[in-house]
Amino acid sequence: MSSRTDADRCTVVVGCQWGDEGKGKIVDVLAEDVDVVARYQGGANAGHTVHVGDSEFILHQIPSGILHPGKRCLLGNGVVLDLLQFFEEHDALVARGIDLEGRVGVSLRAHLLLPWHRVLDRAAEAGAAEKIGTTGRGIGPAYEDKAGRRGIRVADAADLDRFSELMARGTERARKRLLALGLPLDGDDARALDEAMEQSAALRERILELAVDTGLEVDQALRAGERVLLEGAQGTALDLDHGTYPFVTSSNTTAAGAATGIGIGPTRIDAVLGVVKAYTTRVGNGPLPTGFDDEMDARMRELGGEFGATTGRPRRCGWFDAVLARYAARVNGLTGLAVTKLDVLDTLPEIGLCTGYRLPDGSTVTEFPADTWSLESIEPVLEMVPGWESSTQEARTLDDLPAGARSYLDRIEELTGAPIHMVSVGTRRTQIIHVA
């Protein structure tokens, strides 16, 4: 096990499972030693829970680096910005005593997620024959508008007439689409949408005050010798191209998305830190190859507090999936791993690691398949190892860990091919083992 180096001036932090790996905590810890933290994709469907002392902060769009005084926090062009939720989060942080003056920037090229996107998202999911399990936050429709070249960007807010026209067109387009779905918008629903649109339009000047060229700012920071942390939302298995399609999000969650989502070249990235839980979880629909039976699922969910930070939905739980983690290491080009929630396994007498997938014909594969549907019929090949049945929460070095826990981490390294740089053994900032 080896640590990152001082030469890693631009680091990407990426999830290596189905999201909820604890990226927010890892970014929060790493942010202490960087100058800029920038989010490169996703929207308010993400949720990072960070504990600072006795206080808990749940952040949806603003990078968790904001909890460190003086750090500059950016939202890149790859983000779809929910104006109403963003300023609700912004103002709530200010109300809790977090100084945001001059510390938050939003890309001029970021697309706006507007109230009609949320309405369309919920309507489409409700009418779908096969549910994706979206959060209903409007993420998919916002990215659809972006790809369809009919989106509204932060830069469009600079021209009031154009902005107003684009907002009116978008609202009308949403009404027609709902009508085509057999869900015409009228009565209280129509009034609620109109009111939300008025509230969004009223935020035009506030968002322009924060608007910047994030790519230029990050480039200048790196040229000045500053350190930059790029964070994504969700995880590798939810990537639009590389995840368990169609049960994925609508953007590229993987490390390559960091360059396009911020506006820098890929050669500016020095390191990619992948975050994995010591087991596996998934929220929403889609396969979970290592999923537990109902009894063990409920037990692990209780031990790990496995409920979504954004929706509160219960997460499905399973053993550590090394097939997926090894795939994530390759797709992201990982230079290191951060393993979170090791302490959740402290009481288990035996722990499983999935080393391959057994197909219905009896053959075994060790590479993650592109065919999502095949994952529904595979059987995980499990390597069961002894648990350590003692607390890891006070460990601050690898030597402090029980021998069984150290062996478990060694096996994760072997199976994924990525060196472990950090291990989390609790929710507090101090409960992180930095591997020397």
BELZIPE-V496494 format. One record per backbone hydrogen bond with DSSP energy under -0.5 kcal/mol. CO is the residue of the C=O (numbers start at 1). NH is the residue of the N-H. Records with the same first field share a line. If there is no record, write none. Layout:
# BELZIPE-V496494
CO = NH, NH
This chain:
# BELZIPE-V496494
5 = 8
7 = 9
9 = 11, 228
10 = 270, 271
11 = 230
12 = 14, 273
13 = 232
14 = 275
15 = 236
17 = 237
22 = 26
23 = 27
24 = 28
25 = 29
26 = 30
27 = 31
29 = 32
30 = 33
31 = 34
35 = 72
36 = 229
37 = 74
38 = 231
39 = 76
42 = 80
43 = 46
47 = 49
48 = 50, 59
50 = 52, 57
51 = 53
52 = 55
55 = 52
57 = 50, 59
59 = 48
63 = 66
64 = 67
65 = 68
67 = 69
68 = 71
72 = 37
73 = 105
74 = 39, 76
75 = 107
76 = 79
78 = 42
79 = 81, 111
80 = 82
81 = 83, 113
82 = 86
83 = 87
84 = 88
85 = 89
86 = 90
87 = 91
88 = 92
89 = 93
90 = 94
91 = 95
92 = 96
93 = 98
94 = 97
97 = 99
98 = 100
100 = 103, 104
103 = 73
105 = 75
106 = 212
107 = 110
108 = 155
110 = 154
111 = 81
112 = 114
113 = 83
114 = 117, 118
115 = 119
116 = 120
117 = 121
118 = 122
119 = 123
120 = 124
121 = 125
122 = 126
123 = 127
124 = 128
125 = 128
129 = 131
132 = 285
138 = 142
139 = 143
140 = 144
141 = 145
142 = 146
143 = 147
144 = 148
145 = 150, 151
146 = 149
152 = 112
153 = 156, 157
154 = 157
155 = 158
156 = 159
158 = 160
159 = 163
160 = 164
161 = 165
162 = 166
163 = 167
164 = 168
165 = 169
166 = 170
167 = 171
168 = 172
169 = 173
170 = 174
171 = 175
172 = 176
173 = 177
174 = 178
175 = 179
176 = 180
177 = 181
178 = 183
179 = 182
184 = 186
186 = 189, 190
187 = 191
188 = 192
189 = 193
190 = 194
191 = 195
192 = 196
193 = 197
194 = 198
195 = 199
196 = 200
197 = 201
198 = 202
200 = 203
201 = 204
203 = 207
204 = 208
205 = 209
206 = 210
207 = 210, 211
208 = 211
210 = 106
212 = 108, 214
213 = 217
214 = 218
215 = 219
216 = 220
217 = 221
218 = 222
219 = 223
220 = 224
221 = 226
222 = 225
227 = 35, 36
228 = 11
229 = 38, 231
230 = 13
231 = 40
235 = 238
236 = 239
237 = 244
238 = 249
239 = 243
243 = 245
244 = 247
246 = 248
251 = 240, 253
254 = 257
255 = 258, 259
256 = 259, 260
257 = 261
258 = 262
259 = 263, 264
261 = 78
265 = 268
266 = 269
271 = 12
272 = 274, 335, 336
273 = 14
274 = 338
275 = 16
276 = 340
280 = 318
281 = 18
282 = 316
288 = 291
289 = 380
290 = 319
293 = 297
294 = 298
295 = 299
296 = 300
297 = 301
298 = 302
299 = 303
300 = 304
301 = 305, 306
305 = 307
306 = 315
308 = 312
313 = 308
316 = 282
317 = 292
318 = 280
320 = 322, 354
321 = 325
322 = 326
323 = 327
324 = 328
325 = 329
326 = 330
327 = 331
328 = 332
329 = 333, 334
336 = 274
337 = 421, 422
338 = 276, 340
339 = 424
340 = 278
341 = 344
342 = 345
343 = 346
345 = 348
348 = 389
349 = 387
351 = 385
352 = 320
353 = 355, 383
354 = 322
356 = 381
357 = 359, 365
358 = 379
359 = 362
363 = 359
365 = 357
370 = 372
371 = 374, 375
372 = 375
373 = 376
374 = 377
379 = 358
380 = 382
381 = 355, 356
382 = 384
383 = 353
385 = 351
392 = 395
397 = 400, 401
398 = 401
402 = 406
403 = 407
404 = 408
405 = 409
406 = 410
407 = 411
408 = 412
409 = 413
410 = 414
411 = 415
412 = 416
413 = 417
419 = 337
421 = 435
422 = 339
423 = 433
424 = 342
427 = 51
428 = 431
430 = 432
431 = 425
432 = 434
433 = 423, 435
